[in-house]
Amino acid sequence: MTFYLKYRPQTVDELDLDSVRKQLTQVLISKSLPHAFLFVGSRGLGKTSAARILAKAINCQRQVARSKLQEDRKKKTADLKLETWNSAIEPCNQCEACLSINQGRALDMIEIDGASNRGIDDIRDLRDKIKLAPAALSKKVYVIDEVHMLTKEAFNALLKTLEEPPDHAIFILATTEPEKLPATIISRCFVVNFNRPKPEEIKRAMRRVARGEKLKIDEGTLDLLAASADGSFRDAVKNLEQLAFSGKIIDKKLFDEVFQKTQEIDLLTFLKTKDVKLALGWIKQINEAGKDWKSLLQSLLSTLRDKLLAYYGVGEATVDFSEADLKELIRFLSRASLEMKSAPIPHLPLELAIIQFCNSSSKFQVASSKLDRGKESGKVEKAIETPTEGERQKADPPVGGQNLESRIEKTEEENGRQKEEEKGNPICELGDVEKNWEKILQMVKPQNHSVEALLRSARPKAVQGHSVIIEVFYEFHKGRLETEKCRQIVENSLRGVLNKSKILVSYILGDKQKRRAPKIVAGQGNETELVQAAEEIFNK
């Protein structure tokens, strides 16, 4: 029997989520039980196990001891300690009621899969049978798993039963997607939230399994297992079972070997040095070994996320990448993860992401950050270090049609914009921009229709030095146009129409109340084009 089933919690005290354990304890202590429970939480958190424990606690034949403690509590002025009450609410797992539920032969414990019994006929059948008295237990318990899968008609049929249930029936609904449940259903249930477990709670579950199997495992390896479980008790125990196949002694070395952490470290080393050949060779090796790409990529992203958080002081992961490289790599791999689902060759998006990352250069980003700091200190000329001849030969290949030197030149050009503005010599007249505005829009349109549509609601405001200042009237438009891609399209179009080699663009937010249309030469635009532009942007 698999570890997860073999060591499934059998009592309230064995529930690993502290919040759920305390909540159910208080409910069972109370004299009147809710007629319907709703267990909400992601997969692998023990919702079904908790439902069975609750069913046993309600039907356990140790009613005499429980009733006696309740009577004693009434006579005392002080409340009994929670530990005293635990002995009264815990199922004994020895009486016929508990044994029949544990063995799955209790006629009055009905478990229904909401995914396969989701129609109105299934719920009508339930309504007819619920009227019958229990055959052996004191209460009939209906557990409906994945209840959000029921149809609208089935929910309507269930609603009446939840409103006025028989005294002998208890409902326990479980779902991973509570947002799909009607509010009328939720309002009639006692909601128990199964929140994401803390690492210590996951480790508690694994210690229980390790004791039962006589496994020797250190705290460091328990930490690794808890982190790899992604908030699921089931996954944590499954991973522990996978390690147990290799022997009774479980350590970090075994963990790295079984879960490919050594191979992951190799890939991170290749990515850190941006060695395309070795990184692609690693992918080829993994592919030939038939490894699971999905879990591998998920683990890699999790490791990079930990490094990024540690960069900002959250966590204790080793930070051996620059901030820019971490962000860029996470972005590339996240996109590859999405594309792998529909790619004809599963690992192709990952290969492209690695090539793209290794061919990108963080040197420019470092230079840009130095430039920004130089502006603040007034020492712009020292912000960018002059590369040696050897560094030029090792420069990264072009990215997006621009190599490192041209991108640094662009940074210097932007730096020069401030000096030109201070001289007060505009590169062109505002009237020239307004006169050619429609031509500029027509040049932008083939490159990006939505940018052209956004510019139609803007207007040229001023020319200062090398900068054409464009006034926009919506924060969203300003944010979109200021992205690097959109900025390049507009600047290139301005340069082409006005025949100027160095034109930059900047945006200001104007007052919508004072908005006026830009001056456009008659015959260069018409109402139909404006309507088409509006349709293009709002249909995006």
N, C-alpha and C positions, 0 to 999 in steps of 0.2 A: 504494500500500500504506500502511495506517495506520502511524503512527509506532511504536506499541507492537510491532507485528510486525516492522517494518523494522529497529528497533534493539534487538531482543530479544538478551539476552546470548548469546554463542556460545562463550565460554571460561570457565573457573573464575575467572580474574582479573576478568572483567567482571560477575560476580555482585555486586550492590550491597549485600547484607547481609554485613557483615564476619564475623559469627559463622558463617554458613553457608559462606562462602568458606574460612575457616580449617579448619572441621570436615571439609569434603570434601577439602581439600588433604591433611590428615593421613591420611584414609582411603585416598586414592589412593597416597600414599607407602608405606603398609604393604604387606606382601607378600600377605596374604590379605584378600580383599574379603568383606564380609558378603553372604550370599545374599539378604537381604531388607532393604530400606530403608523407613522410614516418614517421609514429609515432612508435618509438622504446621504449619499456619498459616492465617491468614485469606486472603481473596481478594486477588488482585493483588500477591502478594509474590514471584512467580517460581518456584513449586514445579514447574510443568511445564517451564519453561526449564531449571531445575537438573537435572531428570530427564533431559532430552535431552543436556545437557552431560555428565552422568555416563555416559550410554550411549556417547557418543562417546569419552570418556576411556578407558573400559574396552575399547572395540573399535578404537581408533585403530591404524593399521598401523605406527606408529613404535615398534614393540616393541623393535627392536634398540637404539635410543638409550636407551630406558627401562631395558632389562635391563643395559646397560653401566654406567649410573649406579648401579644397585643393586649391581652387583659392586664398583664403585669404593668405594661407601660401606662395604662390608664390610672392605675392606683398610685403610681409614683409621681412626685412633683417634678423631678428632673428627667430629661430625656435619656434613654439608653444610648450608649455609644454606638457608632455605626458598625464597629466590629461585632458587637453583640447581635445586632440585627442581621448581619450577613449570614450568621448560622441559621437564621430562620427563613431567609428568602432564597438561599441557595438550593437548587435541585439536588436531591441526594444521589441521583444516577444509579440507584439500586432498586427502587420500587418498580412495579410493573409499568406505571405510566412513563417514568423516565426511560426505562429500557426500551419500551415500544417506540418512543420517539427517536432515541438514539439509533435503533436498528431499522428505522424507516417503515415500520409495520403498524403504526398507530392509525386507525381508521378515522379518528377525529382530528388528525393533524394533516391538513390538505395543503400541499405546495403546488402552486399554479405558475406556469411560465407565461408571463404576459405577452411575450413575443409570438408564441405559437397558439395561444388561446385568447386572442384579442378581439374577437367578434362579439356582437350583441347576443348571439345564441349561446355562447359559452357563459356569459354573465347571467343570462336568464336561467340556465341550468343551475348555476351556483345559487341563485335566489330561491329556486325551488327546493334545493337540497338543504339550504341553511336553516330552513324551518324545522327540520327533523332534529330531535334531541340527540345529544352525544351518545355514542354506543358504549364507550368505556370511560373516557376522561370526563372530568367535571366541566370542561369548556371545550367547545370546538374552536380550533385555531386555523384560520385561512391565511396562508402566506402567498401573496401575489408578487412575484419577482419581476423586475423591469416593467412596472405598472404603467409607465409612460407610453408603452407600445400599444395600449388599448385604443380602440377607435373612439371617435366622439360619441357614437351611439352607445357603445359599451360603457363609457363613463357615465352617460345619462342614466343607464339602467342600474349601474352600481351606486349611484348617488342616493337613490331612495333607500337602499339597504343600509348604507352608511348613516343615513339620517335616523332611521328607526330599526336598529339591529335587534335580533332576539337576545335575551339576557344570557343565553348559553354560548354566544359566539363572540370571538375576538378576531379582528382583522389586523394583519401586519403587512403593510405595503412597502416595497423597496424599490428605489429608483436611483439611477445615476444621472438623470436629467430632469430635475424638478421643475425647470422652467416650462416643460411640455405638459405639465399637469394643470387641469382646470383649477382655478382658485376655489371653487366650491368644494372640490375634493380635499384640497390642502386644509381648508378651514375646519373640516370635520375630523381631522386627525391630530394626534399628539406627535409632533415632529421631533425626531431625534437626529441630529446632524453628526455624521461620521466625517469629521474633519481630517485633513491631511495629517498623518501621524508625525510626531517628533522623532528624531533619530533614536533617542533613548527608548521610546516605545517600540520601535522596530527591533532594537537590540534585545529588548526584554523577550519578545516573541522568539528570537533566534536562540537566546540562552535556554529557553524552555525545551526547544528541539534538541539543542546540543547536549543538554543533560540527559534527555531520554535516549539519545543515540550514543552516549559516551564519547562525544567528539571533543578534542582539545583545540580550542580556538582562542587566539589572543584578542585583546580589545581593539588593536589597530585594524585587524582583519574584519572584526565586527563593524567598525566604522566604515570600512570600504563597502561591505555588503549593504549596510543601511543606506549609504549614498547611492549605490547602484540600483536600489529597489524602486526608485522614483515614487516614493510614497505609498507603496503597496506591500502589505504583509505577505500576500500570496507570492509575489515576485521575490521577496527577500528569502522566504523559506525555500522556494524553488531553486534559487541560486545556491543556497547553502546545501541543498540536496545534491546539486550538480558537483559541488566541491567534495562532498562526502564520498562520492564514487571513487575518488583518487586516494582515499585513506582516512584514517581517524585523526590525523594531525593536519590542521588547516592553518596556513600562514599566508603572509602577503605574497610570497614567491609563487605559491600555488594559485592564489587568486589572479595574479598578473598573467600566469600561463594559461589558465582555463578561459579567462575572459579577454584574452588578446590585448591586455594592457601593455605588454612588452612591445607588441607590434604597433600599438597606438603611439607609444613613446618614440619609436623609430620614425613614424610618419611626422610627428611634431618636430623632431630634430631636422628632418629634411625640409620641412616648411619654414623652420626658423632660419635656415641658411638659404632658403629659396632655391633649392636644388631640384629642378624640374625632372631631370633624368632619374634620380633616385626615388623621388616621390611617385612618378608614374610606374617605375619598376616595382615599387611596393604594392601599388594597386593591382598590377598584373599578378604578383605572387598571391595576394589575398583572393583574387578572383579564381585563380587555378586551384586554390585550397577549398573553394566552395563556401566561404564564410558568409555570414548574414550581413549584407550591406546596411540594412536599416538599423539594426542594433549597434553596429560599428559606428555609423555616422552619428547616431544619437549619443553614444558614449563620448565621441570626439567633441561634439558640440557642448556637452555637459562639462567636459574638462576645460574647454576654452572659456566657457562662461565663468567657471570658478576662478580662472586666471584673471579675467577682466574685473570681476568683483574684488579680487584680492588687490588689483592695481589701485582701486579706490579705498582700500583698507577694510574691506568686508571679506572675512574668511582668511585662511592660512595657506592657500595654494601658492606654488612657486610661480613667480612672474618672470618669464624669460622671453617675452615678446614685448615690443613697443605697444603703446596704447592704440596707435593707428593701425598697426598690423593685426592686433586682436580684433578690433572692430571690423576691419575689412575681411578678415578670414571668416569670422562668424557670419557676416553678411553673405559671402560667397557660398559657404557650406549650407546655410539655411535655404538659400535659393535652390541649391543642388538637391537638397532633401525633398523639396516639393516637386521638382522636375523628375526625380527618379521614379515616382509613382506611375508616370505615363510614358517614360522613355523606352524606346524599342530595345536599347542596350542599357540595362539598369545602372551600370557604373559609369556610363558616358558623362552624365552631368557632373559627377564628382571629378572626373579627369579634367573636364573643361574648367571647373572651378579652381582646381589646383594650378593649372596652366595660367589662368587669369591672375591668380594671386601671386604666383612666382614671377610673372612678367611685370607686375605692378611694382612701383618704387615708392618706398616710404621716405626716401631722401628728400624729395620735393616737399613733402609735408613737414619734415623737420626744418627745412630751409624756410618754409612759410611761417612756421611758429617762431623761428628766430627773427624773421623779418618783423612780425607783429610786436615782439618784445623790443626790437630795435626802434620801432616807431615810438613806443611808449617812452623809451629812454633818450630819444633824439639821436641815436647812433645807428641810423639805417644802413650806412655804408659797410658796417661790420657784421651785419646780420647774416649775410650769406657768405660762406667760406668758398674761396676759389678752389675748385677741384684740381688735383694734380693730373699729369698726363696719364699716369697709370689708372687713375680712377675714371678718367674719361673713356679709356679703352674698355673698362669693365662696366660701363654704364648700362643700365637696363635697356632692353629693346623698346621701341616706340609703343605707347599705349594710346589708343584712340587717335592716332595720327600725330601725336606730339611726343617727342623724347624729353628727357630730363632737362637738357639745356634750354630748349624752347619754352618749357613750362616755367623755368626760373626766370627767363627773359620776360615772360608775361608778368611775373611777380614784380620784377623791377619796373616794368612798364606801368603797372598799377601804382607802384610807389611814386613814380614820376608824375602821376596825375595830380597829386597834391601840390607839387611844385608849379605845375602849369596853371592850376587854379589860382595860386597865390599871385602869379604874374598878371592874371586878369586878361589873358589873350585867348578868347574862345576860338576853338578850331573851326567853327562855322557859325552862321547866324541862325537864330531860332526860326526866322522866317523861312530859311532854306529847308529846315526839317519839316515845318508845317506844310510847305508847298509840295514836298515830296513824300508826305506821310502815307498817302495811298499806295505809292510805288513801293515804299518800305514794307507795307502790309502784304502786298502781292508777292514780294520776295520771301517773306516769312512763311506765307501760307503753304507752299509745297513742302517745306521742311517740318512744319508742325501746325496743324490746323487749329488746335486748341490755343496755342500761343497767339496766333493771328486774331482769334476771336477775343481773347483777353485784351489785346492791344486796341481793339476797336472801341472798347469801353474806357480807354485811357486817352491821355493827350500829352504832347510835348509841352513841358513847362518852362524850361530854361536851358541854356548852354553855358557851362562853366569850364573853362580850360578844355580838356579833352573829353569831358563828360556831357552827355545829353541826359538831362533830368526829365524823367517821364512821370507824370502825376497819375496815380491810380486811386480808385475810390472804395476799394474793398480790401480788407486785410488778407483775405484768402488769395485774391489776385496778386497782391504784392508778394506774398510768400512763394507762390508758384513761379512768378516771373524772375524772382531772385535766385532760383536754383541755377547751378552752374550750366546745365544743359540749355535751359531757356535763355539765360543771359548770353551765351555764345551765339545762339541763333539770331537774337536781336542785334547784337553788336556787329556780327558779320553782315547782316542785311543793311545796317546803317552805313557801314564802310563801303559796301558795294554800290548803293544808290548815290551817296554823297561823294564818292570817289576820294575818301580820306583813309589813310593807312592806319591811323591810330584814333579810333573812337571808342570810348567806353560808355556804359549806360548805368544809370542809377535810378532808383524809384523812390518817390515820396508818396505819403498817404494824404489825399486831398479831402476837402469837405464835400460830401455828397450833395448838400443843399446848394452849393455854388457851382455845381458841375455844369460844364458847357462842352459842346462838341468841338473837336479840333477843326482848324481851317483846312478844308480839302478843296482842291481845284475841281471845278465843275466838270462832270463827265468821267471822272476817274473812279467813282464808286456809285452804287445804286442801292436802293432799298432791298432788292432781292438778295444781294450779297450779305447785307447785314442780317437778314432773316436766316440765311443759310449758316452764317457764322454762329448765331445764337443756337440754332438747332444742333450744330456740331459740338459746342461746348457742353450743352445741357444733356446731350445724349451719351456723353462719355461715361 
